[in-house]
Amino acid sequence: MQTFEKHHIVEQEDLDHLNHVNNVRYVQWVQDIAEAHWKSKASEDIQESFFWVLMKHTIEYKNEAILGDVLKMVTYVKETTNVTSVRVVEIYNQNTDKLIVSSETVWCFVNAENKRPTRITSEVFELFS
C-alpha cells in the first residue's frame, strides 16, 4: 500500500459559522487529494485515456479543526476490483496526531474516449498497489 500525503493550514475561508472547518470543505479536500494522487502517478497518456468517476462517498467526522490548525491529509487505495477502486482519506491534526476525518470513496475507472466504465489496466493497478 502506497500512501500519498498533503498538508494544509486551515484558513478563514475554510470555516463555517461555528468557527471550525465546514463539512463541505472536507469533502472537497477528499476529492482534491484523490486527484492529486492520480496526477502524481499517472502519465499524461494515461490521464488522457482514462478518468475516475465518484460512485459512493462515506465520511466520518471525528474531531474539529479550527483556524490555523495544520492538517495532514493521507490517502491510499484500499481495494481494487475490475473497474472500481476504494480509496481511503484520513485527515489528521498534524500537531496532535488526532484523527479529524476518515473517508472511503468508491471510484469507477472510465475510458475517456467512449465515457464508459472500463477494466483497470495492469499498468494503472501497479501504480497504486
Short mmCIF file of the C-alpha atoms (twelve columns), coordinates in Angstrom:
data_MODEL
# 
_entry.id   MODEL 
# 
loop_
_atom_site.group_PDB 
_atom_site.id 
_atom_site.type_symbol 
_atom_site.label_atom_id 
_atom_site.label_alt_id 
_atom_site.label_comp_id 
_atom_site.label_asym_id 
_atom_site.label_seq_id 
_atom_site.Cartn_x 
_atom_site.Cartn_y 
_atom_site.Cartn_z 
_atom_site.pdbx_PDB_model_num 
ATOM 1   C CA . MET A 1   0.000   0.000  0.000   1 
ATOM 2   C CA . GLN A 2   1.472   3.299  -1.115  1 
ATOM 3   C CA . THR A 3   0.337   6.431  0.663   1 
ATOM 4   C CA . PHE A 4   0.212   9.986  -0.627  1 
ATOM 5   C CA . GLU A 5   0.270   12.980 1.688   1 
ATOM 6   C CA . LYS A 6   -0.583  16.685 1.541   1 
ATOM 7   C CA . HIS A 7   -0.675  19.402 4.169   1 
ATOM 8   C CA . HIS A 8   -2.987  22.352 4.609   1 
ATOM 9   C CA . ILE A 9   -3.154  25.189 7.118   1 
ATOM 10  C CA . VAL A 10  -6.765  25.991 7.996   1 
ATOM 11  C CA . GLU A 11  -7.657  29.456 6.706   1 
ATOM 12  C CA . GLN A 12  -10.602 31.746 7.411   1 
ATOM 13  C CA . GLU A 13  -12.436 30.714 4.225   1 
ATOM 14  C CA . ASP A 14  -12.361 27.062 5.402   1 
ATOM 15  C CA . LEU A 15  -14.521 27.891 8.438   1 
ATOM 16  C CA . ASP A 16  -18.272 27.851 8.947   1 
ATOM 17  C CA . HIS A 17  -20.421 29.945 11.303  1 
ATOM 18  C CA . LEU A 18  -19.263 27.802 14.259  1 
ATOM 19  C CA . ASN A 19  -15.621 28.761 13.546  1 
ATOM 20  C CA . HIS A 20  -14.500 25.251 12.688  1 
ATOM 21  C CA . VAL A 21  -13.833 23.723 9.271   1 
ATOM 22  C CA . ASN A 22  -17.013 23.422 7.233   1 
ATOM 23  C CA . ASN A 23  -18.025 19.817 6.452   1 
ATOM 24  C CA . VAL A 24  -18.258 20.629 2.747   1 
ATOM 25  C CA . ARG A 25  -14.612 21.727 2.789   1 
ATOM 26  C CA . TYR A 26  -13.553 18.250 3.983   1 
ATOM 27  C CA . VAL A 27  -15.460 16.669 1.101   1 
ATOM 28  C CA . GLN A 28  -13.626 18.968 -1.326  1 
ATOM 29  C CA . TRP A 29  -10.261 18.073 0.193   1 
ATOM 30  C CA . VAL A 30  -11.051 14.342 -0.116  1 
ATOM 31  C CA . GLN A 31  -11.667 14.854 -3.820  1 
ATOM 32  C CA . ASP A 32  -8.646  17.139 -4.224  1 
ATOM 33  C CA . ILE A 33  -6.156  14.719 -2.673  1 
ATOM 34  C CA . ALA A 34  -7.520  11.824 -4.745  1 
ATOM 35  C CA . GLU A 35  -6.992  13.880 -7.896  1 
ATOM 36  C CA . ALA A 36  -3.517  14.997 -6.787  1 
ATOM 37  C CA . HIS A 37  -2.513  11.380 -6.080  1 
ATOM 38  C CA . TRP A 38  -3.782  10.283 -9.502  1 
ATOM 39  C CA . LYS A 39  -1.910  13.078 -11.281 1 
ATOM 40  C CA . SER A 40  1.300   12.384 -9.346  1 
ATOM 41  C CA . LYS A 41  1.371   8.747  -10.504 1 
ATOM 42  C CA . ALA A 42  -0.343  8.511  -13.891 1 
ATOM 43  C CA . SER A 43  1.453   9.607  -17.045 1 
ATOM 44  C CA . GLU A 44  -0.117  12.214 -19.322 1 
ATOM 45  C CA . ASP A 45  -1.006  9.441  -21.793 1 
ATOM 46  C CA . ILE A 46  -2.871  7.526  -19.098 1 
ATOM 47  C CA . GLN A 47  -4.628  10.686 -17.879 1 
ATOM 48  C CA . GLU A 48  -5.746  11.482 -21.436 1 
ATOM 49  C CA . SER A 49  -7.076  7.940  -21.929 1 
ATOM 50  C CA . PHE A 50  -8.838  7.375  -18.601 1 
ATOM 51  C CA . PHE A 51  -10.500 9.195  -15.738 1 
ATOM 52  C CA . TRP A 52  -12.262 8.343  -12.476 1 
ATOM 53  C CA . VAL A 53  -15.897 8.967  -11.544 1 
ATOM 54  C CA . LEU A 54  -17.047 9.032  -7.942  1 
ATOM 55  C CA . MET A 55  -19.723 6.410  -7.203  1 
ATOM 56  C CA . LYS A 56  -20.042 6.392  -3.426  1 
ATOM 57  C CA . HIS A 57  -18.704 8.601  -0.679  1 
ATOM 58  C CA . THR A 58  -18.668 7.903  3.057   1 
ATOM 59  C CA . ILE A 59  -17.177 10.325 5.557   1 
ATOM 60  C CA . GLU A 60  -16.918 10.249 9.340   1 
ATOM 61  C CA . TYR A 61  -16.267 13.413 11.285  1 
ATOM 62  C CA . LYS A 62  -14.269 12.574 14.426  1 
ATOM 63  C CA . ASN A 63  -12.902 15.910 15.710  1 
ATOM 64  C CA . GLU A 64  -12.967 19.554 14.718  1 
ATOM 65  C CA . ALA A 65  -10.283 21.660 13.084  1 
ATOM 66  C CA . ILE A 66  -10.035 25.392 13.649  1 
ATOM 67  C CA . LEU A 67  -8.258  28.403 12.205  1 
ATOM 68  C CA . GLY A 68  -4.502  27.919 12.000  1 
ATOM 69  C CA . ASP A 69  -4.520  24.143 12.516  1 
ATOM 70  C CA . VAL A 70  -2.055  22.286 10.311  1 
ATOM 71  C CA . LEU A 71  -3.800  19.343 8.687   1 
ATOM 72  C CA . LYS A 72  -2.063  16.240 7.393   1 
ATOM 73  C CA . MET A 73  -4.095  14.514 4.677   1 
ATOM 74  C CA . VAL A 74  -3.162  10.938 3.863   1 
ATOM 75  C CA . THR A 75  -4.671  8.800  1.124   1 
ATOM 76  C CA . TYR A 76  -4.202  5.322  -0.284  1 
ATOM 77  C CA . VAL A 77  -6.054  2.801  -2.410  1 
ATOM 78  C CA . LYS A 78  -7.508  0.169  -0.099  1 
ATOM 79  C CA . GLU A 79  -9.029  -2.207 -2.626  1 
ATOM 80  C CA . THR A 80  -9.394  -2.605 -6.362  1 
ATOM 81  C CA . THR A 81  -11.831 -4.669 -8.418  1 
ATOM 82  C CA . ASN A 82  -12.153 -4.930 -12.201 1 
ATOM 83  C CA . VAL A 83  -13.482 -1.400 -12.718 1 
ATOM 84  C CA . THR A 84  -13.668 0.171  -9.252  1 
ATOM 85  C CA . SER A 85  -11.288 1.296  -6.594  1 
ATOM 86  C CA . VAL A 86  -11.848 2.067  -2.917  1 
ATOM 87  C CA . ARG A 87  -9.771  4.999  -1.706  1 
ATOM 88  C CA . VAL A 88  -9.245  5.940  1.941   1 
ATOM 89  C CA . VAL A 89  -8.538  9.510  3.002   1 
ATOM 90  C CA . GLU A 90  -7.656  10.352 6.577   1 
ATOM 91  C CA . ILE A 91  -7.180  13.899 7.798   1 
ATOM 92  C CA . TYR A 92  -5.205  14.467 10.986  1 
ATOM 93  C CA . ASN A 93  -4.274  17.450 13.109  1 
ATOM 94  C CA . GLN A 94  -0.553  17.355 12.418  1 
ATOM 95  C CA . ASN A 95  0.387   18.803 15.831  1 
ATOM 96  C CA . THR A 96  -1.712  16.441 17.967  1 
ATOM 97  C CA . ASP A 97  -1.943  13.480 15.517  1 
ATOM 98  C CA . LYS A 98  -5.702  13.375 16.285  1 
ATOM 99  C CA . LEU A 99  -7.844  11.897 13.526  1 
ATOM 100 C CA . ILE A 100 -10.283 14.557 12.365  1 
ATOM 101 C CA . VAL A 101 -11.936 12.946 9.349   1 
ATOM 102 C CA . SER A 102 -11.950 9.452  7.866   1 
ATOM 103 C CA . SER A 103 -13.361 8.837  4.419   1 
ATOM 104 C CA . GLU A 104 -13.842 5.971  1.970   1 
ATOM 105 C CA . THR A 105 -14.801 6.599  -1.623  1 
ATOM 106 C CA . VAL A 106 -15.605 4.183  -4.409  1 
ATOM 107 C CA . TRP A 107 -14.342 5.351  -7.783  1 
ATOM 108 C CA . CYS A 108 -15.162 3.885  -11.200 1 
ATOM 109 C CA . PHE A 109 -12.461 3.750  -13.903 1 
ATOM 110 C CA . VAL A 110 -13.727 5.237  -17.174 1 
ATOM 111 C CA . ASN A 111 -12.457 5.198  -20.741 1 
ATOM 112 C CA . ALA A 112 -12.112 8.835  -21.849 1 
ATOM 113 C CA . GLU A 113 -12.956 8.081  -25.480 1 
ATOM 114 C CA . ASN A 114 -16.324 6.350  -25.026 1 
ATOM 115 C CA . LYS A 115 -17.121 7.556  -21.465 1 
ATOM 116 C CA . ARG A 116 -17.881 4.007  -20.343 1 
ATOM 117 C CA . PRO A 117 -16.591 2.069  -17.334 1 
ATOM 118 C CA . THR A 118 -13.580 0.011  -18.280 1 
ATOM 119 C CA . ARG A 119 -11.314 -2.586 -16.734 1 
ATOM 120 C CA . ILE A 120 -8.494  -1.080 -14.683 1 
ATOM 121 C CA . THR A 121 -5.338  -1.763 -16.644 1 
ATOM 122 C CA . SER A 122 -2.483  -3.664 -15.021 1 
ATOM 123 C CA . GLU A 123 -0.301  -0.585 -15.516 1 
ATOM 124 C CA . VAL A 124 -2.702  1.601  -13.505 1 
ATOM 125 C CA . PHE A 125 -3.201  -1.129 -10.902 1 
ATOM 126 C CA . GLU A 126 0.561   -1.331 -10.331 1 
ATOM 127 C CA . LEU A 127 0.862   2.446  -9.911  1 
ATOM 128 C CA . PHE A 128 -1.304  2.373  -6.783  1 
ATOM 129 C CA . SER A 129 -0.591  -1.021 -5.210  1 
# 
